[in-house]
Amino acid sequence: MTDSNADASGGFRVLLVDDDEAFLEISKQILQQENNYQIDTATSVNQATQK
């Protein structure tokens, strides 16, 4: 990843995209606990491109 993916706190921004909302929530929690990631989620390609 490049520095353009880093947020102001020095962590990385991650966009998770999946149509299974339960999977997204679990994945988000795991990544937030284990890493310094800013996580955003989307349930469709259209929603992801808006973020």
TIVO-2410 file (N, C-alpha, C; in nm, 3 decimals):
# residues 51
REC num residu      c1      c2      c3 atome chaine
REC   1      M   0.083  -0.117   0.000     N      A
REC   1      M   0.000   0.000   0.000    CA      A
REC   1      M   0.087   0.124   0.000     C      A
REC   2      T   0.032   0.229  -0.050     N      A
REC   2      T   0.107   0.354  -0.055    CA      A
REC   2      T   0.063   0.447   0.057     C      A
REC   3      D   0.137   0.555   0.074     N      A
REC   3      D   0.102   0.653   0.177    CA      A
REC   3      D  -0.035   0.714   0.155     C      A
REC   4      S  -0.086   0.714   0.031     N      A
REC   4      S  -0.218   0.770   0.005    CA      A
REC   4      S  -0.329   0.689   0.072     C      A
REC   5      N  -0.298   0.567   0.114     N      A
REC   5      N  -0.395   0.484   0.184    CA      A
REC   5      N  -0.391   0.506   0.335     C      A
REC   6      A  -0.294   0.584   0.383     N      A
REC   6      A  -0.282   0.607   0.526    CA      A
REC   6      A  -0.373   0.722   0.567     C      A
REC   7      D  -0.433   0.709   0.686     N      A
REC   7      D  -0.515   0.818   0.738    CA      A
REC   7      D  -0.428   0.908   0.825     C      A
REC   8      A  -0.487   1.011   0.884     N      A
REC   8      A  -0.412   1.110   0.961    CA      A
REC   8      A  -0.343   1.050   1.083     C      A
REC   9      S  -0.395   0.942   1.138     N      A
REC   9      S  -0.336   0.880   1.257    CA      A
REC   9      S  -0.222   0.785   1.223     C      A
REC  10      G  -0.191   0.769   1.095     N      A
REC  10      G  -0.083   0.680   1.054    CA      A
REC  10      G  -0.130   0.540   1.023     C      A
REC  11      G  -0.257   0.510   1.047     N      A
REC  11      G  -0.312   0.379   1.014    CA      A
REC  11      G  -0.354   0.374   0.869     C      A
REC  12      F  -0.407   0.263   0.828     N      A
REC  12      F  -0.452   0.247   0.691    CA      A
REC  12      F  -0.604   0.248   0.684     C      A
REC  13      R  -0.655   0.297   0.574     N      A
REC  13      R  -0.799   0.292   0.547    CA      A
REC  13      R  -0.828   0.166   0.468     C      A
REC  14      V  -0.932   0.094   0.508     N      A
REC  14      V  -0.970  -0.030   0.442    CA      A
REC  14      V  -1.118  -0.024   0.410     C      A
REC  15      L  -1.153  -0.062   0.288     N      A
REC  15      L  -1.293  -0.071   0.248    CA      A
REC  15      L  -1.325  -0.218   0.226     C      A
REC  16      L  -1.414  -0.272   0.310     N      A
REC  16      L  -1.460  -0.410   0.295    CA      A
REC  16      L  -1.590  -0.408   0.218     C      A
REC  17      V  -1.600  -0.493   0.116     N      A
REC  17      V  -1.721  -0.500   0.035    CA      A
REC  17      V  -1.768  -0.645   0.030     C      A
REC  18      D  -1.892  -0.666   0.075     N      A
REC  18      D  -1.952  -0.799   0.073    CA      A
REC  18      D  -2.102  -0.783   0.089     C      A
REC  19      D  -2.179  -0.871   0.031     N      A
REC  19      D  -2.325  -0.860   0.045    CA      A
REC  19      D  -2.376  -0.922   0.175     C      A
REC  20      D  -2.290  -0.983   0.252     N      A
REC  20      D  -2.326  -1.044   0.379    CA      A
REC  20      D  -2.289  -0.948   0.492     C      A
REC  21      E  -2.389  -0.879   0.547     N      A
REC  21      E  -2.364  -0.778   0.649    CA      A
REC  21      E  -2.302  -0.836   0.776     C      A
REC  22      A  -2.339  -0.958   0.813     N      A
REC  22      A  -2.282  -1.021   0.931    CA      A
REC  22      A  -2.131  -1.045   0.912     C      A
REC  23      F  -2.094  -1.091   0.793     N      A
REC  23      F  -1.952  -1.112   0.763    CA      A
REC  23      F  -1.877  -0.979   0.769     C      A
REC  24      L  -1.936  -0.873   0.715     N      A
REC  24      L  -1.872  -0.741   0.718    CA      A
REC  24      L  -1.847  -0.696   0.862     C      A
REC  25      E  -1.946  -0.712   0.947     N      A
REC  25      E  -1.933  -0.666   1.086    CA      A
REC  25      E  -1.826  -0.744   1.160     C      A
REC  26      I  -1.823  -0.874   1.142     N      A
REC  26      I  -1.721  -0.957   1.208    CA      A
REC  26      I  -1.582  -0.922   1.156     C      A
REC  27      S  -1.569  -0.909   1.027     N      A
REC  27      S  -1.440  -0.874   0.966    CA      A
REC  27      S  -1.392  -0.738   1.015     C      A
REC  28      K  -1.485  -0.643   1.022     N      A
REC  28      K  -1.451  -0.508   1.069    CA      A
REC  28      K  -1.400  -0.513   1.212     C      A
REC  29      Q  -1.468  -0.586   1.298     N      A
REC  29      Q  -1.427  -0.596   1.438    CA      A
REC  29      Q  -1.289  -0.658   1.451     C      A
REC  30      I  -1.264  -0.763   1.376     N      A
REC  30      I  -1.133  -0.830   1.381    CA      A
REC  30      I  -1.022  -0.736   1.337     C      A
REC  31      L  -1.042  -0.667   1.226     N      A
REC  31      L  -0.939  -0.577   1.175    CA      A
REC  31      L  -0.915  -0.459   1.269     C      A
REC  32      Q  -1.019  -0.408   1.331     N      A
REC  32      Q  -1.003  -0.297   1.423    CA      A
REC  32      Q  -0.929  -0.339   1.550     C      A
REC  33      Q  -0.953  -0.460   1.597     N      A
REC  33      Q  -0.887  -0.509   1.718    CA      A
REC  33      Q  -0.740  -0.538   1.695     C      A
REC  34      E  -0.707  -0.594   1.582     N      A
REC  34      E  -0.573  -0.643   1.557    CA      A
REC  34      E  -0.480  -0.541   1.491     C      A
REC  35      N  -0.535  -0.436   1.434     N      A
REC  35      N  -0.453  -0.344   1.356    CA      A
REC  35      N  -0.499  -0.200   1.378     C      A
REC  36      N  -0.420  -0.110   1.333     N      A
REC  36      N  -0.454   0.032   1.339    CA      A
REC  36      N  -0.518   0.072   1.205     C      A
REC  37      Y  -0.633   0.012   1.175     N      A
REC  37      Y  -0.701   0.036   1.049    CA      A
REC  37      Y  -0.828   0.117   1.071     C      A
REC  38      Q  -0.855   0.207   0.978     N      A
REC  38      Q  -0.984   0.274   0.973    CA      A
REC  38      Q  -1.068   0.194   0.874     C      A
REC  39      I  -1.174   0.131   0.921     N      A
REC  39      I  -1.253   0.039   0.839    CA      A
REC  39      I  -1.383   0.103   0.796     C      A
REC  40      D  -1.414   0.091   0.668     N      A
REC  40      D  -1.545   0.130   0.615    CA      A
REC  40      D  -1.600   0.008   0.544     C      A
REC  41      T  -1.731  -0.003   0.538     N      A
REC  41      T  -1.793  -0.119   0.475    CA      A
REC  41      T  -1.895  -0.078   0.371     C      A
REC  42      A  -1.920  -0.167   0.277     N      A
REC  42      A  -2.022  -0.149   0.174    CA      A
REC  42      A  -2.079  -0.286   0.141     C      A
REC  43      T  -2.208  -0.287   0.107     N      A
REC  43      T  -2.272  -0.413   0.075    CA      A
REC  43      T  -2.293  -0.433  -0.075     C      A
REC  44      S  -2.246  -0.339  -0.156     N      A
REC  44      S  -2.256  -0.353  -0.301    CA      A
REC  44      S  -2.146  -0.272  -0.368     C      A
REC  45      V  -2.122  -0.302  -0.494     N      A
REC  45      V  -2.023  -0.227  -0.571    CA      A
REC  45      V  -2.066  -0.081  -0.582     C      A
REC  46      N  -2.194  -0.059  -0.606     N      A
REC  46      N  -2.243   0.078  -0.618    CA      A
REC  46      N  -2.219   0.156  -0.490     C      A
REC  47      Q  -2.247   0.095  -0.377     N      A
REC  47      Q  -2.225   0.161  -0.249    CA      A
REC  47      Q  -2.075   0.186  -0.226     C      A
REC  48      A  -1.993   0.091  -0.265     N      A
REC  48      A  -1.848   0.106  -0.247    CA      A
REC  48      A  -1.791   0.221  -0.329     C      A
REC  49      T  -1.841   0.238  -0.449     N      A
REC  49      T  -1.788   0.346  -0.533    CA      A
REC  49      T  -1.829   0.484  -0.484     C      A
REC  50      Q  -1.928   0.490  -0.396     N      A
REC  50      Q  -1.971   0.618  -0.339    CA      A
REC  50      Q  -1.884   0.659  -0.219     C      A
REC  51      K  -1.799   0.569  -0.172     N      A
REC  51      K  -1.718   0.596  -0.051    CA      A
REC  51      K  -1.580   0.644  -0.085     C      A
***
